[in-house]
Amino acid sequence: MVLTMMANVAEFETRWLTERTKEVLAAAKARGVCLWGFREGAAEKASELKQKAIAETDGLCGVLEPMVRAGLSYGAMADARAVVGKFSSTGRRPLAPPQIGRILQRFGLSGKFLVSDQAWVAA
């Protein structure tokens, strides 16, 4: 009996919360509030951030190529960049090994370097 009563209360609260949410959303829509979807300036900001990231990765080719030639793993390259204080384009955290791999693919450096004859062979 207690469980039945608790289930009834929970069902009532669920319906009440759903109705209240619908009322609040309708009121916000009537006021002209944009709740989700397109935001003014979001596309421009995303484009700017993308261009900044591309510009920063273009400067990495000269830094990462010797590391690739030395046979360092993506993790070792990421650690080396973190030690010297080089972070991601947001500036908040170091590059992760998969990010290093994607950058190397972008430059066409994601192959295997054969140390014996100093020739670069794409994988």
Secondary structure as GFF3:
##gff-version 3
##sequence-region A 1 123
A	DSSP	alpha_helix	2	31	.	.	.	ID=ss1
A	DSSP	alpha_helix	42	58	.	.	.	ID=ss2
A	DSSP	alpha_helix	61	69	.	.	.	ID=ss3
A	DSSP	alpha_helix	74	83	.	.	.	ID=ss4
A	DSSP	alpha_helix	97	107	.	.	.	ID=ss5
A	DSSP	beta_strand	112	114	.	.	.	ID=ss6
A	DSSP	beta_strand	119	121	.	.	.	ID=ss7
###
